[in-house]
């Protein structure tokens, strides 16, 4: 981890490495500045990166404190090849009234010796996103899971 920015790197060239890179990117959204720094350092160049940087900069400059902290609740590997992977992650957040599960997929690319994110041209993460009611069909993530 880069001590000055909080950006994580040096993931193994394995499905597990792609999973850890993906989850760390998603959880970095709990801190707008870390998210911005992570996007700048760990996202492949393209229009999606530019859009994501702009959105993250708005959160940083607007002092956005409305984000509900999220944690990883589950995952599944949608595809894996030597130079790319698609990981679907379920994030859990407690909005004060209920536990909310949001799923998102990230397309990962092995580039210059580490996993990087390949955002869609519109700045979104990947082919799947939305809400799920429970963790059926996912590998649960947390204490005592594995």
Buried (B, 14 or more C-beta within 10 A) or exposed (E): EEEEBBBBBEBEEEBEBBBBBBBBBBBBBBBBEBBBBBBBBBBBEBEBBBBBBEBBBEBBEEEEEEEEEBBBBBBBBBBBEEEBBBBBBBBBBEEEEEEBBBBBBBBBBBBEEBBBBBBBEEBBBBBBEEEBEEBEEBEEBEEEEE
